[in-house]
């Protein structure tokens, strides 16, 4: 390998390393920003389920009054 080829190889390896580092940093940043997003989504889904259940129960109560 000539001296120029070695420099090109070293430059190429450094550029790949830099790109890998930048990609890793961006993924870490994205992971940090989205932290808690899944929990919020699950809470929202649970709340929707509770609301639907509550409304369904209200409809049943209107159709079939409970005897006490």
BATIMAR-608875 format. One line per field, with one value per atom (N, C-alpha, C, O, CB): x negated, y negated, z negated; residue in three letters. Coordinates in Angstrom, 2 decimals, padded with zeros to 5 digits, always signed. Glycine has a CB too. Layout:
<torkes>
xx <- c(X; ...)
yy <- c(Y; ...)
zz <- c(Z; ...)
residuo <- c(ALA; ...)
</torkes>
This chain:
<torkes>
xx <- c(-000.85; +000.00; -000.90; -001.85; +000.97; -000.60; -001.43; -001.08; -000.10; -001.23; -001.91; -001.70; -000.36; +000.35; -002.86; -000.02; +001.26; +002.43; +003.44; +001.33; +002.31; +003.38; +003.56; +004.69; +003.08; +002.45; +002.53; +003.22; +004.03; +001.14; +002.90; +003.56; +005.05; +005.88; +002.90; +005.38; +006.79; +007.51; +008.64; +006.91; +006.86; +007.45; +007.67; +008.74; +006.53; +006.68; +006.79; +007.90; +008.68; +005.44; +007.96; +009.00; +010.38; +011.30; +008.78; +010.50; +011.77; +012.19; +013.35; +011.65; +011.25; +011.56; +011.97; +012.88; +010.36; +011.30; +011.64; +013.04; +013.81; +010.60; +013.35; +014.68; +015.77; +016.82; +014.75; +015.54; +016.51; +016.67; +017.78; +016.08; +015.56; +015.62; +016.41; +017.25; +014.20; +016.15; +016.88; +018.38; +019.21; +016.31; +018.71; +020.11; +020.78; +021.91; +020.25; +020.09; +020.62; +020.85; +021.86; +019.68; +019.91; +020.04; +021.23; +022.01; +018.75; +021.37; +022.49; +023.82; +024.78; +022.36; +023.89; +025.12; +025.47; +026.63; +024.99; +024.48; +024.69; +025.20; +026.12; +023.39; +024.61; +025.04; +026.48; +027.26; +024.10; +026.83; +028.18; +029.19; +030.28; +028.28; +028.84; +029.73; +029.90; +031.01; +029.20; +028.81; +028.90; +029.80; +030.62; +027.51; +029.65; +030.47; +031.94; +032.81; +030.00; +032.21; +033.59; +034.18; +035.33; +033.64; +033.40; +033.86; +034.19; +035.19; +032.80; +033.35; +033.59; +034.85; +035.65; +032.37; +035.02; +036.19; +037.49; +038.53; +036.05; +037.43; +038.65; +038.90; +039.87; +038.57; +038.02; +038.17; +039.52; +039.87; +037.00; +040.25; +041.55; +042.68; +043.85; +041.50; +042.36; +043.38; +044.26; +045.48; +042.75; +043.64; +044.38; +045.30; +046.43; +043.43; +044.80; +045.63; +046.84; +047.95; +044.80; +046.63; +047.74; +048.76; +049.97; +047.22; +048.28; +049.17; +050.00; +051.21; +048.37; +049.36; +050.09; +051.11; +052.21; +049.11; +050.75; +051.69; +052.89; +054.03; +051.01; +052.64; +053.73; +054.65; +055.87; +053.16; +054.07; +054.88; +055.72; +056.89; +053.96; +055.10; +055.83; +056.98; +058.09; +054.89; +056.73; +057.77; +058.92; +060.09; +057.20; +058.58; +059.62; +060.44; +061.66; +058.99; +059.77; +060.46; +061.38; +062.51; +059.47; +060.90; +061.72; +062.94; +064.04; +060.90; +062.74; +063.86; +064.90; +066.10; +063.35; +064.45; +065.37; +066.13; +067.34; +064.59; +065.42; +066.04; +067.10; +068.20; +064.98; +066.75; +067.66; +068.92; +070.03; +066.95; +068.73; +069.88; +070.74; +071.96; +069.40; +070.11; +070.86; +071.70; +072.85; +069.90; +071.11; +071.84; +073.01; +074.09; +070.89; +072.82; +073.92; +075.06; +076.23; +073.42; +074.73; +075.76; +076.51; +077.73; +075.12; +075.78; +076.42; +077.33; +078.42; +075.37; +076.88; +077.68; +078.97; +080.01; +076.87; +078.91; +080.12; +081.11; +082.32; +079.74; +080.60; +081.47; +082.03; +083.19; +080.70; +081.23; +081.63; +081.35; +080.28; +080.90; +082.29; +082.06; +081.83; +082.50; +083.27; +080.88; +080.57; +081.62; +082.07; +079.17; +081.99; +082.93; +082.11; +081.14; +083.87; +082.52; +081.77; +082.55; +082.07; +081.38)
yy <- c(+001.17; +000.00; -001.24; -001.33; +000.00; -002.18; -003.39; -004.32; -004.12; -004.11; -005.32; -006.28; -007.01; -007.23; -007.29; -007.38; -008.05; -007.13; -007.57; -008.52; -005.86; -004.91; -004.72; -004.58; -003.57; -004.71; -004.57; -005.77; -005.63; -004.40; -006.98; -008.20; -008.16; -008.51; -009.47; -007.73; -007.63; -006.63; -006.87; -007.21; -005.50; -004.47; -005.03; -004.83; -003.21; -005.72; -006.30; -007.36; -007.43; -006.91; -008.18; -009.21; -008.57; -008.99; -010.13; -007.55; -006.83; -006.20; -006.29; -005.75; -005.56; -004.94; -005.98; -005.75; -004.14; -007.14; -008.21; -008.76; -009.02; -009.34; -008.93; -009.43; -008.45; -008.87; -009.68; -007.16; -006.15; -006.16; -006.04; -004.76; -006.30; -006.36; -007.58; -007.49; -006.40; -008.73; -009.96; -009.81; -010.24; -011.14; -009.21; -009.00; -008.08; -008.32; -008.43; -007.03; -006.10; -006.79; -006.55; -004.93; -007.63; -008.37; -009.32; -009.40; -009.14; -010.06; -010.98; -010.24; -010.69; -011.79; -009.11; -008.32; -007.83; -007.88; -007.13; -007.37; -006.89; -008.02; -007.81; -006.31; -009.20; -010.35; -010.73; -011.05; -011.54; -010.71; -011.06; -010.04; -010.42; -011.17; -008.76; -007.73; -007.90; -007.75; -006.34; -008.19; -008.42; -009.61; -009.56; -008.65; -010.68; -011.88; -011.56; -011.99; -013.00; -010.82; -010.45; -009.58; -009.77; -009.71; -008.64; -007.77; -008.60; -008.34; -006.71; -009.58; -010.43; -011.28; -011.43; -011.34; -011.83; -012.66; -011.86; -012.37; -013.33; -010.60; -009.79; -009.01; -008.27; -008.83; -009.20; -008.50; -008.89; -010.07; -008.85; -007.93; -008.20; -008.24; -008.19; -009.51; -008.31; -008.38; -007.13; -007.22; -008.54; -005.97; -004.71; -004.67; -004.20; -003.54; -005.16; -005.18; -006.08; -005.71; -005.66; -007.25; -008.17; -007.54; -007.69; -009.48; -006.83; -006.17; -005.11; -005.03; -005.55; -004.30; -003.26; -003.87; -003.34; -002.37; -004.95; -005.61; -006.12; -006.01; -006.78; -006.70; -007.20; -006.09; -006.25; -007.93; -004.97; -003.82; -003.29; -002.96; -002.70; -003.20; -002.73; -003.68; -003.24; -002.59; -004.98; -005.95; -005.82; -005.88; -007.38; -005.64; -005.45; -004.20; -004.21; -005.34; -003.12; -001.89; -002.09; -001.60; -000.79; -002.82; -003.10; -003.93; -003.67; -003.84; -004.94; -005.78; -004.97; -005.12; -006.92; -004.11; -003.27; -002.33; -002.16; -002.46; -001.74; -000.83; -001.56; -001.05; -000.20; -002.75; -003.55; -003.92; -003.82; -004.82; -004.35; -004.72; -003.51; -003.61; -005.37; -002.37; -001.14; -000.77; -000.36; +000.02; -000.91; -000.58; -001.54; -001.11; -000.65; -002.82; -003.79; -003.39; -003.45; -005.21; -002.97; -002.55; -001.31; -001.22; -002.25; -000.37; +000.82; +000.44; +000.98; +001.84; -000.49; -000.92; -001.58; -001.41; -001.89; -002.33; -002.98; -001.95; -002.11; -003.98; -000.90; +000.12; +001.07; +001.46; +000.90; +001.45; +002.41; +001.84; +002.08; +003.76; +001.10; +000.54; +001.67; +002.71; -000.34; +001.43; +002.44; +002.41; +001.35; +002.21; +003.59; +003.65; +003.66; +004.41; +004.92; +002.82; +002.75; +003.31; +003.33; +001.33)
zz <- c(+000.00; +000.00; +000.00; -000.78; -001.23; +000.87; +000.94; -000.23; -000.94; +002.29; -000.40; -001.49; -001.32; -002.30; -001.56; -000.10; +000.16; -000.14; -000.69; +001.62; +000.22; -000.05; -001.56; -002.04; +000.62; -002.28; -003.74; -004.36; -005.27; -004.34; -003.85; -004.35; -004.02; -004.85; -003.74; -002.78; -002.39; -003.29; -003.72; -000.91; -003.55; -004.42; -005.82; -006.40; -004.48; -006.36; -007.70; -007.74; -008.69; -008.14; -006.69; -006.61; -006.55; -007.24; -005.38; -005.73; -005.57; -006.90; -007.29; -004.47; -007.59; -008.87; -009.90; -010.69; -009.38; -009.89; -010.83; -010.54; -011.46; -010.77; -009.26; -008.88; -009.31; -009.80; -007.36; -009.12; -009.55; -011.06; -011.58; -009.07; -011.77; -013.23; -013.68; -014.58; -013.82; -013.04; -013.38; -013.10; -013.90; -012.59; -011.96; -011.63; -012.63; -013.05; -010.23; -013.01; -014.00; -015.34; -016.00; -014.18; -015.73; -016.99; -016.94; -017.89; -017.29; -015.82; -015.67; -015.69; -016.32; -014.38; -015.00; -014.97; -016.37; -016.78; -014.00; -017.10; -018.46; -019.36; -020.16; -019.02; -019.23; -020.03; -019.69; -020.59; -019.80; -018.42; -018.02; -018.55; -018.98; -016.50; -018.51; -019.04; -020.55; -021.07; -018.72; -021.24; -022.69; -022.98; -023.90; -023.29; -022.20; -022.38; -022.13; -022.89; -021.43; -021.07; -020.75; -021.85; -022.25; -019.41; -022.34; -023.43; -024.67; -025.34; -023.76; -024.97; -026.14; -025.96; -026.88; -026.40; -024.75; -024.48; -024.53; -024.94; -023.12; -024.11; -024.05; -025.34; -025.44; -022.89; -026.31; -027.59; -028.20; -028.24; -028.57; -028.65; -029.26; -028.24; -028.63; -029.99; -026.96; -025.93; -025.97; -025.88; -024.54; -026.12; -026.18; -027.38; -027.29; -026.21; -028.51; -029.72; -029.52; -029.91; -030.92; -028.93; -028.68; -027.74; -027.94; -028.08; -026.73; -025.79; -026.49; -026.29; -024.64; -027.33; -028.06; -029.03; -029.17; -028.81; -029.69; -030.59; -029.81; -030.27; -031.34; -028.63; -027.79; -027.33; -027.33; -026.58; -026.93; -026.49; -027.66; -027.49; -025.92; -028.83; -030.01; -030.33; -030.65; -031.23; -030.24; -030.53; -029.53; -029.91; -030.50; -028.26; -027.24; -027.55; -027.44; -025.83; -027.94; -028.30; -029.49; -029.50; -028.60; -030.49; -031.67; -031.28; -031.76; -032.73; -030.42; -029.97; -029.22; -029.45; -029.09; -028.33; -027.55; -028.48; -028.34; -026.48; -029.41; -030.36; -031.19; -031.42; -031.28; -031.63; -032.44; -031.65; -032.16; -032.93; -030.40; -029.55; -029.23; -029.19; -028.25; -029.01; -028.75; -029.97; -029.84; -028.37; -031.15; -032.38; -032.55; -032.97; -033.62; -032.24; -032.33; -031.41; -031.79; -031.97; -030.19; -029.24; -029.75; -029.63; -027.86; -030.33; -030.88; -032.05; -032.19; -031.34; -032.88; -034.02; -033.56; -034.19; -034.91; -032.46; -031.92; -031.39; -031.56; -030.80; -030.75; -030.15; -031.20; -031.12; -029.09; -032.17; -033.19; -034.57; -035.13; -033.00; -035.13; -036.47; -037.48; -037.46; -036.91; -038.36; -039.38; -040.47; -040.89; -039.98; -040.92; -042.04; -043.33; -043.46; -041.95; -044.26; -045.51; -046.65; -047.78; -045.82)
residuo <- c(UNK; UNK; UNK; UNK; UNK; UNK; UNK; UNK; UNK; UNK; UNK; UNK; UNK; UNK; UNK; UNK; UNK; UNK; UNK; UNK; UNK; UNK; UNK; UNK; UNK; UNK; UNK; UNK; UNK; UNK; UNK; UNK; UNK; UNK; UNK; UNK; UNK; UNK; UNK; UNK; UNK; UNK; UNK; UNK; UNK; UNK; UNK; UNK; UNK; UNK; UNK; UNK; UNK; UNK; UNK; UNK; UNK; UNK; UNK; UNK; UNK; UNK; UNK; UNK; UNK; UNK; UNK; UNK; UNK; UNK; UNK; UNK; UNK; UNK; UNK; UNK; UNK; UNK; UNK; UNK; UNK; UNK; UNK; UNK; UNK; UNK; UNK; UNK; UNK; UNK; UNK; UNK; UNK; UNK; UNK; UNK; UNK; UNK; UNK; UNK; UNK; UNK; UNK; UNK; UNK; UNK; UNK; UNK; UNK; UNK; UNK; UNK; UNK; UNK; UNK; UNK; UNK; UNK; UNK; UNK; UNK; UNK; UNK; UNK; UNK; UNK; UNK; UNK; UNK; UNK; UNK; UNK; UNK; UNK; UNK; UNK; UNK; UNK; UNK; UNK; UNK; UNK; UNK; UNK; UNK; UNK; UNK; UNK; UNK; UNK; UNK; UNK; UNK; UNK; UNK; UNK; UNK; UNK; UNK; UNK; UNK; UNK; UNK; UNK; UNK; UNK; UNK; UNK; UNK; UNK; UNK; UNK; UNK; UNK; UNK; UNK; UNK; UNK; UNK; UNK; UNK; UNK; UNK; UNK; UNK; UNK; UNK; UNK; UNK; UNK; UNK; UNK; UNK; UNK; UNK; UNK; UNK; UNK; UNK; UNK; UNK; UNK; UNK; UNK; UNK; UNK; UNK; UNK; UNK; UNK; UNK; UNK; UNK; UNK; UNK; UNK; UNK; UNK; UNK; UNK; UNK; UNK; UNK; UNK; UNK; UNK; UNK; UNK; UNK; UNK; UNK; UNK; UNK; UNK; UNK; UNK; UNK; UNK; UNK; UNK; UNK; UNK; UNK; UNK; UNK; UNK; UNK; UNK; UNK; UNK; UNK; UNK; UNK; UNK; UNK; UNK; UNK; UNK; UNK; UNK; UNK; UNK; UNK; UNK; UNK; UNK; UNK; UNK; UNK; UNK; UNK; UNK; UNK; UNK; UNK; UNK; UNK; UNK; UNK; UNK; UNK; UNK; UNK; UNK; UNK; UNK; UNK; UNK; UNK; UNK; UNK; UNK; UNK; UNK; UNK; UNK; UNK; UNK; UNK; UNK; UNK; UNK; UNK; UNK; UNK; UNK; UNK; UNK; UNK; UNK; UNK; UNK; UNK; UNK; UNK; UNK; UNK; UNK; UNK; UNK; UNK; UNK; UNK; UNK; UNK; UNK; UNK; UNK; UNK; UNK; UNK; UNK; UNK; UNK; UNK; UNK; UNK; UNK; UNK; UNK)
</torkes>
